[in-house]
Amino acid sequence: MRYIDTSKITIKKILYSLLIVMIPIICVGGASFFPYILRLPLIYATAILFLASFVFSDLKIKLNFPSICFLLLVSYIGISVFFSIDSKTTISLLLIYLSCATLLFLDLPENITHKIISVIYVICIVIAFSIVISVFIKNCMNTYFWFIVNPSRSAAVTSAINKELAIGSYSGFAREKAEAAYIMNVGIAISFAKYFSKSKFEKYQLFFTLVLFAALILTGKRTFFTIPIICFLVLILISKVKSKAIKFICIALIFVFCVFIIMMFFPNMANIFNRFMDSESMETMGNRNVIWKYMFLMISKYWAFGAGFGSFNEFAYKNGLRVYNGKWEYNAHNSYIQFLGELGIVGTILLGLFIISALYITIMLIRKEERSSRLELLYFSLYIQIMVAVYSVTGNPLYTKQILFIWLFSVGLVLTVRNRSTVNVKKLSVRESYNYG
């Protein structure tokens, strides 16, 4: 009989094992019942595990400019509790931001990080296939996979899925189209990272990337559809891939050709392009000025220090915004102007410094790094950072738990690579000094 050598079990190993399971569920679990209810407890659990690892192991906190900016931002969110219009929401968001901030200091080994990203990739691909098969099987999720998307058989959930299907949008196991579009982008981020770090696509990776793109188009989310295009352009400009222009043109032409061929056989794929011209619903850019009117009113009153983080919905309600005679619950659909209204110039400057410094460090590291394993992490992080920066113009990523979590996780990867690169340079310098001494 074999016995487990408990002496080899450490706090760090337990932390890493749990994170391999927890992080994918938090980031790409979707809006289905179990991932949805587990997401917030798992975010708090991540912070608790970090604190335990810090107290009981040799984990060290390494401060740098981006992490200092974010900690100052979290501190200011904490201060805003005392003058917030909606202090309950501010406290709730403070706890989430504080928990997610630990991701900037995790300092995960590369092999653990790659395992986490591999699990995330598998989940993204599975959800992509579930979206694609929904086109061929009528009401597939409600009929055959209800135990995943709606185990409680909620009439409200069934109705929400049917409404999406009625307008030609599919979400598969993710259960909600915006959630599905975000998850497809995470999958594409990993595909792009694999390609640009190795300057080639394996056949199976190319196939999975096409499936992820097809699934993304089927969600019908416009901004999320533009993000891979923007990211591809940025990545190809800063990458070390040879013959960039020729390869970009070839891949772009192949992609456009495939999209049009698919649209000929599956008209539902055209839904996303129709939405670029749509201005009838509250969800479209054309009518967001109804919401933004209250946001600019908030900024005019609280431009310096803000009205308290997460207080926009309450402010809009108190100033007359009604949706179906009730309170608007879905934020301003522009994280930048909402930050300005809720945290004023002070909080917005701290946010801007964090975003810009993280992007700058990532790009500089990509240009210097030679190891493909580290480049893959850096390209993945850059995609996620661009996704958050772009989506913040039309959506609420900074108020969405899973997007906030993967954003800080990706920045944490960059800071880890930077710390290790600095350590390696110092070791090399010491060795050279010793040799010449």
KOLDREN-201720 format. One line per 2 residues: number of its first residue (from 1); their letters; for each residue x, y, z negated of C-alpha. Coordinates in nm, 3 decimals, always signed. Layout:
# residues N
NUM = a = X Y Z  ...
# end
This chain:
# residues 437
1 = mr = +0.000 +0.000 +0.000  +0.137 +0.342 +0.104
3 = yi = +0.131 +0.630 -0.140  +0.124 +0.998 -0.048
5 = dt = +0.435 +1.183 -0.160  +0.268 +1.471 -0.342
7 = sk = +0.605 +1.636 -0.404  +0.611 +1.741 -0.037
9 = it = +0.273 +1.914 -0.060  +0.316 +2.289 -0.114
11 = ik = +0.086 +2.588 -0.129  +0.213 +2.699 +0.212
13 = ki = +0.140 +2.361 +0.374  -0.212 +2.362 +0.231
15 = ly = -0.259 +2.718 +0.357  -0.140 +2.629 +0.707
17 = sl = -0.358 +2.318 +0.728  -0.666 +2.512 +0.624
19 = li = -0.592 +2.801 +0.861  -0.573 +2.566 +1.160
21 = vm = -0.939 +2.484 +1.091  -1.065 +2.814 +0.950
23 = ip = -0.929 +3.067 +1.200  -1.084 +2.904 +1.511
25 = ii = -1.424 +2.877 +1.337  -1.410 +3.244 +1.236
27 = cv = -1.288 +3.370 +1.574  -1.477 +3.163 +1.832
29 = gg = -1.739 +2.967 +1.641  -2.013 +3.167 +1.811
31 = as = -2.349 +3.274 +1.674  -2.479 +2.921 +1.624
33 = ff = -2.614 +2.845 +1.279  -2.321 +2.683 +1.095
35 = py = -2.033 +2.901 +1.227  -2.248 +3.209 +1.167
37 = il = -2.319 +3.134 +0.800  -1.962 +3.013 +0.736
39 = rl = -1.784 +3.310 +0.898  -1.792 +3.559 +0.611
41 = pl = -1.706 +3.306 +0.335  -1.415 +3.181 +0.548
43 = iy = -1.285 +3.536 +0.595  -1.286 +3.584 +0.218
45 = at = -1.129 +3.240 +0.174  -0.843 +3.339 +0.407
47 = ai = -0.766 +3.639 +0.187  -0.779 +3.426 -0.128
49 = lf = -0.545 +3.168 +0.026  -0.304 +3.444 +0.122
51 = la = -0.303 +3.579 -0.234  -0.248 +3.229 -0.372
53 = sf = +0.040 +3.175 -0.129  +0.190 +3.512 -0.226
55 = vf = +0.167 +3.438 -0.599  +0.271 +3.071 -0.602
57 = sd = +0.519 +3.055 -0.312  +0.803 +3.256 -0.160
59 = lk = +0.580 +3.447 +0.083  +0.698 +3.808 +0.105
61 = ik = +0.507 +4.115 +0.221  +0.702 +4.301 +0.491
63 = ln = +0.575 +4.651 +0.551  +0.612 +4.832 +0.884
65 = fp = +0.451 +5.129 +1.054  +0.137 +4.951 +1.189
67 = si = +0.068 +4.767 +0.863  +0.119 +5.086 +0.657
69 = cf = -0.125 +5.272 +0.884  -0.385 +4.998 +0.845
71 = ll = -0.343 +4.979 +0.468  -0.389 +5.357 +0.450
73 = lv = -0.702 +5.320 +0.663  -0.840 +5.052 +0.430
75 = sy = -0.758 +5.276 +0.134  -0.948 +5.563 +0.291
77 = ig = -1.244 +5.334 +0.356  -1.233 +5.257 -0.017
79 = is = -1.233 +5.628 -0.098  -1.531 +5.681 +0.134
81 = vf = -1.742 +5.457 -0.092  -1.772 +5.750 -0.334
83 = fs = -1.925 +5.990 -0.080  -2.089 +5.747 +0.162
85 = id = -2.450 +5.791 +0.275  -2.477 +5.410 +0.266
87 = sk = -2.236 +5.295 -0.006  -2.364 +4.935 +0.000
89 = tt = -2.264 +4.890 +0.365  -1.934 +5.072 +0.303
91 = is = -1.843 +4.830 +0.021  -1.935 +4.532 +0.240
93 = ll = -1.714 +4.655 +0.525  -1.434 +4.744 +0.283
95 = li = -1.419 +4.384 +0.158  -1.406 +4.254 +0.517
97 = yl = -1.132 +4.499 +0.620  -0.935 +4.426 +0.304
99 = sc = -0.959 +4.051 +0.367  -0.863 +4.082 +0.734
101 = at = -0.567 +4.305 +0.643  -0.393 +4.000 +0.494
103 = ll = -0.355 +3.866 +0.850  -0.089 +4.130 +0.913
105 = fl = +0.136 +3.958 +0.655  +0.071 +3.586 +0.706
107 = dl = +0.409 +3.518 +0.872  +0.298 +3.186 +1.018
109 = pe = +0.552 +2.943 +1.169  +0.537 +2.933 +1.549
111 = ni = +0.424 +2.571 +1.564  +0.131 +2.644 +1.332
113 = th = +0.034 +2.951 +1.535  +0.039 +2.753 +1.860
115 = ki = -0.177 +2.483 +1.700  -0.433 +2.746 +1.595
117 = is = -0.438 +2.896 +1.944  -0.470 +2.547 +2.100
119 = vi = -0.776 +2.472 +1.886  -0.924 +2.811 +1.981
121 = yv = -0.862 +2.733 +2.349  -1.037 +2.396 +2.328
123 = ic = -1.343 +2.555 +2.163  -1.354 +2.829 +2.429
125 = iv = -1.344 +2.571 +2.709  -1.616 +2.358 +2.549
127 = ia = -1.843 +2.664 +2.518  -1.760 +2.761 +2.878
129 = fs = -1.875 +2.420 +3.003  -2.191 +2.448 +2.793
131 = iv = -2.268 +2.779 +2.969  -2.206 +2.636 +3.315
133 = is = -2.421 +2.327 +3.261  -2.704 +2.551 +3.139
135 = vf = -2.738 +2.675 +3.498  -2.812 +2.324 +3.624
137 = ik = -3.028 +2.196 +3.338  -3.340 +2.395 +3.265
139 = nc = -3.356 +2.528 +2.908  -3.061 +2.303 +2.828
141 = mn = -2.968 +2.442 +2.486  -3.320 +2.448 +2.341
143 = ty = -3.404 +2.106 +2.478  -3.091 +1.896 +2.439
145 = fw = -2.855 +2.087 +2.209  -3.096 +2.240 +1.961
147 = fi = -2.904 +2.071 +1.676  -2.608 +2.298 +1.760
149 = vn = -2.770 +2.629 +1.856  -3.087 +2.609 +1.649
151 = ps = -3.083 +2.324 +1.392  -3.360 +2.485 +1.188
153 = rs = -3.583 +2.505 +1.499  -3.639 +2.875 +1.434
155 = aa = -3.901 +3.027 +1.665  -3.711 +3.358 +1.663
157 = vt = -3.390 +3.192 +1.787  -3.578 +2.998 +2.055
159 = sa = -3.744 +3.318 +2.169  -3.409 +3.503 +2.181
161 = in = -3.251 +3.230 +2.395  -3.553 +3.227 +2.628
163 = ke = -3.533 +3.605 +2.670  -3.171 +3.577 +2.778
165 = la = -3.258 +3.302 +3.023  -3.540 +3.514 +3.165
167 = ig = -3.292 +3.784 +3.270  -3.041 +3.531 +3.403
169 = sy = -2.794 +3.539 +3.113  -2.648 +3.225 +2.961
171 = sg = -2.468 +3.179 +2.630  -2.441 +2.800 +2.584
173 = fa = -2.323 +2.685 +2.242  -2.233 +3.046 +2.151
175 = re = -2.609 +3.114 +2.133  -2.586 +3.485 +2.220
177 = ka = -2.464 +3.639 +2.547  -2.233 +3.908 +2.402
179 = ea = -2.080 +3.650 +2.169  -2.032 +3.413 +2.461
181 = ay = -1.870 +3.685 +2.676  -1.628 +3.770 +2.395
183 = im = -1.536 +3.403 +2.349  -1.474 +3.363 +2.723
185 = nv = -1.236 +3.657 +2.704  -1.044 +3.493 +2.422
187 = gi = -1.013 +3.179 +2.636  -0.896 +3.384 +2.935
189 = ai = -0.647 +3.562 +2.707  -0.489 +3.226 +2.626
191 = sf = -0.487 +3.123 +2.994  -0.319 +3.450 +3.094
193 = ak = -0.068 +3.417 +2.810  +0.028 +3.068 +2.930
195 = yf = +0.068 +3.191 +3.287  +0.268 +3.508 +3.222
197 = sk = +0.496 +3.346 +2.964  +0.595 +3.068 +3.206
199 = sk = +0.533 +3.247 +3.541  +0.319 +2.959 +3.664
201 = fe = -0.017 +2.789 +3.622  -0.051 +2.418 +3.570
203 = ky = -0.335 +2.276 +3.783  -0.552 +2.197 +3.481
205 = ql = -0.494 +2.547 +3.339  -0.602 +2.705 +3.668
207 = ff = -0.917 +2.491 +3.665  -1.001 +2.585 +3.305
209 = tl = -0.940 +2.953 +3.383  -1.185 +2.941 +3.674
211 = vl = -1.444 +2.772 +3.449  -1.394 +3.044 +3.186
213 = fa = -1.437 +3.316 +3.450  -1.751 +3.150 +3.589
215 = al = -1.897 +3.125 +3.238  -1.807 +3.489 +3.171
217 = il = -1.994 +3.601 +3.482  -2.297 +3.396 +3.375
219 = tg = -2.323 +3.585 +3.046  -2.406 +3.903 +3.241
221 = kr = -2.198 +4.131 +3.013  -2.045 +4.411 +3.217
223 = tf = -1.774 +4.551 +2.992  -1.647 +4.207 +2.901
225 = ft = -1.627 +4.126 +3.273  -1.404 +4.426 +3.343
227 = ip = -1.165 +4.344 +3.056  -0.984 +4.049 +3.227
229 = ii = -0.930 +4.265 +3.536  -0.780 +4.548 +3.329
231 = cf = -0.569 +4.307 +3.126  -0.441 +4.127 +3.434
233 = lv = -0.330 +4.457 +3.588  -0.153 +4.564 +3.267
235 = li = +0.009 +4.225 +3.212  +0.138 +4.201 +3.569
237 = li = +0.289 +4.549 +3.544  +0.491 +4.470 +3.233
239 = sk = +0.557 +4.101 +3.292  +0.870 +3.933 +3.424
241 = vk = +0.681 +3.748 +3.698  +0.867 +3.789 +4.028
243 = sk = +0.692 +3.916 +4.344  +0.424 +4.077 +4.128
245 = ai = +0.241 +4.260 +4.405  +0.218 +3.961 +4.640
247 = kf = +0.107 +3.722 +4.366  -0.148 +3.969 +4.235
249 = ic = -0.300 +4.025 +4.580  -0.315 +3.651 +4.649
251 = ia = -0.475 +3.566 +4.315  -0.719 +3.859 +4.342
253 = li = -0.827 +3.757 +4.694  -0.871 +3.394 +4.590
255 = fv = -1.074 +3.501 +4.287  -1.301 +3.734 +4.489
257 = fc = -1.351 +3.464 +4.753  -1.443 +3.204 +4.489
259 = vf = -1.687 +3.444 +4.322  -1.873 +3.518 +4.644
261 = ii = -1.886 +3.150 +4.744  -2.025 +3.057 +4.404
263 = mm = -2.281 +3.340 +4.422  -2.407 +3.203 +4.756
265 = ff = -2.502 +2.876 +4.588  -2.589 +3.010 +4.242
267 = pn = -2.774 +3.345 +4.259  -2.768 +3.371 +3.879
269 = ma = -2.398 +3.454 +3.905  -2.496 +3.786 +4.063
271 = ni = -2.670 +3.894 +3.743  -2.362 +4.068 +3.608
273 = fn = -2.328 +4.283 +3.920  -2.695 +4.375 +3.906
275 = rf = -2.641 +4.497 +3.549  -2.383 +4.750 +3.669
277 = md = -2.672 +4.924 +3.847  -2.928 +4.874 +3.570
279 = se = -3.027 +5.169 +3.350  -3.362 +5.059 +3.216
281 = sm = -3.284 +4.890 +2.885  -3.155 +5.028 +2.556
283 = et = -2.850 +4.807 +2.593  -2.720 +4.980 +2.907
285 = mg = -2.480 +5.270 +2.923  -2.746 +5.494 +3.077
287 = nr = -2.957 +5.502 +2.763  -2.689 +5.496 +2.497
289 = nv = -2.703 +5.874 +2.489  -3.020 +5.825 +2.279
291 = iw = -2.803 +5.668 +2.009  -2.504 +5.893 +2.068
293 = ky = -2.717 +6.203 +2.014  -2.741 +6.107 +1.647
295 = mf = -2.375 +6.012 +1.642  -2.268 +6.359 +1.761
297 = lm = -2.505 +6.515 +1.508  -2.326 +6.314 +1.240
299 = is = -1.985 +6.428 +1.368  -2.092 +6.793 +1.365
301 = ky = -2.183 +6.763 +0.996  -1.902 +6.538 +0.871
303 = wa = -1.617 +6.597 +1.117  -1.339 +6.637 +0.859
305 = fg = -1.376 +6.349 +0.613  -1.675 +6.156 +0.748
307 = ag = -2.005 +6.041 +0.599  -1.877 +5.705 +0.474
309 = fg = -1.776 +5.394 +0.666  -2.072 +5.201 +0.808
311 = sf = -2.322 +5.476 +0.730  -2.430 +5.565 +1.085
313 = ne = -2.742 +5.345 +1.089  -2.868 +5.501 +0.766
315 = fa = -2.783 +5.852 +0.885  -2.967 +5.799 +1.215
317 = yk = -3.272 +5.662 +1.031  -3.284 +5.958 +0.793
319 = ng = -3.261 +6.194 +1.089  -3.545 +6.040 +1.286
321 = lr = -3.414 +5.750 +1.498  -3.674 +5.473 +1.513
323 = vy = -3.668 +5.150 +1.713  -4.004 +4.971 +1.713
325 = ng = -4.093 +5.186 +1.410  -3.796 +5.046 +1.221
327 = kw = -3.433 +5.122 +1.144  -3.164 +5.093 +1.411
329 = ey = -2.922 +4.822 +1.290  -2.669 +4.791 +1.571
331 = na = -2.427 +5.083 +1.522  -2.332 +5.347 +1.781
333 = hn = -2.199 +5.124 +2.062  -1.880 +5.329 +2.064
335 = sy = -1.646 +5.248 +1.779  -1.430 +5.556 +1.835
337 = iq = -1.701 +5.818 +1.796  -1.859 +5.618 +1.513
339 = fl = -1.525 +5.617 +1.329  -1.503 +5.992 +1.379
341 = ge = -1.849 +6.042 +1.230  -1.803 +5.799 +0.941
343 = lg = -1.436 +5.858 +0.849  -1.375 +6.199 +1.002
345 = iv = -1.049 +6.316 +1.154  -0.851 +6.158 +0.870
347 = gt = -0.972 +5.803 +0.929  -0.971 +5.837 +1.308
349 = il = -0.605 +5.948 +1.312  -0.507 +5.648 +1.100
351 = lg = -0.698 +5.416 +1.335  -0.534 +5.574 +1.640
353 = lf = -0.186 +5.543 +1.492  -0.245 +5.175 +1.416
355 = ii = -0.377 +5.096 +1.766  -0.104 +5.287 +1.951
357 = sa = +0.185 +5.161 +1.736  +0.070 +4.797 +1.761
359 = ly = +0.040 +4.823 +2.142  +0.379 +4.995 +2.172
361 = it = +0.559 +4.732 +1.962  +0.390 +4.450 +2.157
363 = im = +0.495 +4.589 +2.496  +0.851 +4.657 +2.380
365 = li = +0.884 +4.302 +2.246  +0.750 +4.154 +2.571
367 = rk = +1.019 +4.338 +2.766  +1.295 +4.212 +2.536
369 = ee = +1.181 +3.860 +2.444  +1.321 +3.563 +2.640
371 = rs = +1.163 +3.264 +2.467  +0.848 +3.150 +2.648
373 = sr = +0.684 +3.026 +2.326  +0.709 +3.373 +2.171
375 = le = +0.613 +3.546 +2.496  +0.293 +3.342 +2.502
377 = ll = +0.200 +3.477 +2.158  +0.287 +3.833 +2.262
379 = yf = +0.085 +3.821 +2.585  -0.211 +3.673 +2.397
381 = sl = -0.190 +3.951 +2.140  -0.163 +4.221 +2.407
383 = yi = -0.477 +4.092 +2.581  -0.673 +4.089 +2.255
385 = qi = -0.553 +4.439 +2.167  -0.655 +4.572 +2.509
387 = mv = -0.990 +4.393 +2.482  -1.065 +4.563 +2.149
389 = av = -0.945 +4.902 +2.276  -1.163 +4.884 +2.590
391 = ys = -1.470 +4.728 +2.429  -1.463 +4.995 +2.157
393 = vt = -1.575 +5.246 +2.422  -1.911 +5.071 +2.478
395 = gn = -1.948 +4.828 +2.188  -1.895 +4.768 +1.817
397 = pl = -1.583 +4.547 +1.791  -1.452 +4.730 +1.484
399 = yt = -1.778 +4.645 +1.306  -1.792 +4.284 +1.428
401 = kq = -1.633 +4.041 +1.185  -1.495 +3.786 +1.429
403 = il = -1.351 +4.044 +1.671  -1.191 +4.242 +1.388
405 = fi = -1.045 +3.918 +1.253  -0.889 +3.800 +1.580
407 = wl = -0.761 +4.153 +1.650  -0.568 +4.170 +1.323
409 = fs = -0.461 +3.808 +1.362  -0.314 +3.894 +1.703
411 = vg = -0.135 +4.203 +1.567  -0.003 +3.989 +1.282
413 = lv = +0.151 +3.755 +1.542  +0.337 +4.049 +1.696
415 = lt = +0.468 +4.168 +1.360  +0.583 +3.815 +1.278
417 = vr = +0.772 +3.788 +1.609  +0.926 +4.128 +1.546
419 = nr = +1.038 +4.037 +1.193  +1.198 +3.715 +1.315
421 = st = +1.366 +3.888 +1.609  +1.514 +4.144 +1.366
423 = vn = +1.636 +3.867 +1.135  +1.798 +3.683 +1.430
425 = vk = +1.973 +4.002 +1.545  +2.108 +4.063 +1.193
427 = kl = +2.232 +3.704 +1.166  +2.403 +3.733 +1.505
429 = sv = +2.569 +4.062 +1.403  +2.697 +3.911 +1.078
431 = re = +2.833 +3.607 +1.265  +3.011 +3.823 +1.523
433 = sy = +3.160 +4.041 +1.248  +3.286 +3.729 +1.072
435 = ny = +3.438 +3.589 +1.394  +3.617 +3.914 +1.476
437 = g = +3.714 +3.975 +1.117
# end
